């Protein structure tokens, strides 16, 4: 993956992917907050980290699939 050139400013593609993954994480996090509140998740911090990494993996695969 390479950089995006926005008016002479080079933005790394991984930064764009990370921001999109965070937005997706916020949307999915609203759904999974009920599971955390009800006690179905033991370690909420670890759960949220893994959920964000799964979102990042999905966004990265979408970039690889559609951009390249």
C-alpha positions as CSV (number, residue, x, y, z in Angstrom):
1,X,0.0,0.0,0.0
2,X,1.2,3.5,-0.7
3,X,0.4,7.0,0.4
4,X,-2.5,9.3,-0.6
5,X,-1.6,12.7,-1.9
6,X,-4.1,15.3,-0.7
7,X,-3.0,18.8,-2.0
8,X,0.7,18.0,-1.6
9,X,0.3,16.4,1.9
10,X,1.1,12.7,1.9
11,X,-1.2,10.7,4.1
12,X,-0.3,7.0,4.8
13,X,-2.9,4.6,3.8
14,X,-2.7,2.8,7.1
15,X,-3.7,6.0,8.9
16,X,-6.8,6.2,6.7
17,X,-7.5,2.5,7.5
18,X,-7.1,3.0,11.2
19,X,-9.5,6.0,11.2
20,X,-12.1,4.0,9.3
21,X,-11.6,1.0,11.6
22,X,-12.1,3.3,14.6
23,X,-15.4,4.6,13.2
24,X,-16.5,1.1,12.5
25,X,-15.5,0.1,16.0
26,X,-17.6,2.9,17.5
27,X,-20.6,1.7,15.6
28,X,-20.1,-2.0,16.5
29,X,-19.2,-1.0,20.1
30,X,-22.7,0.4,20.7
31,X,-24.0,-3.1,20.0
32,X,-21.5,-4.9,22.1
33,X,-21.8,-2.6,25.1
34,X,-25.0,-4.5,26.2
35,X,-22.9,-7.7,26.4
36,X,-20.3,-6.0,28.5
37,X,-23.0,-4.4,30.9
38,X,-24.8,-7.8,31.3
39,X,-21.5,-9.5,32.4
40,X,-21.0,-11.7,29.3
41,X,-17.5,-10.3,28.8
42,X,-14.9,-10.9,31.5
43,X,-12.2,-8.5,30.4
44,X,-13.8,-5.6,28.7
45,X,-10.6,-3.8,27.8
46,X,-9.1,-6.9,26.1
47,X,-12.4,-7.5,24.4
48,X,-12.5,-4.0,23.0
49,X,-8.9,-4.2,21.8
50,X,-9.6,-7.5,20.0
51,X,-12.8,-6.0,18.5
52,X,-10.8,-3.0,17.2
53,X,-8.2,-5.2,15.7
54,X,-10.9,-7.3,13.9
55,X,-12.3,-4.0,12.5
56,X,-8.9,-3.0,11.4
57,X,-8.3,-6.4,9.7
58,X,-11.7,-6.1,7.9
59,X,-10.9,-2.6,6.7
60,X,-7.5,-3.6,5.6
61,X,-8.8,-6.5,3.6
62,X,-11.4,-4.3,2.0
63,X,-8.6,-1.9,0.9
64,X,-6.6,-4.8,-0.5
65,X,-9.6,-6.2,-2.2
66,X,-10.9,-3.0,-3.8
67,X,-8.0,-0.6,-4.1
68,X,-5.2,-2.9,-5.4
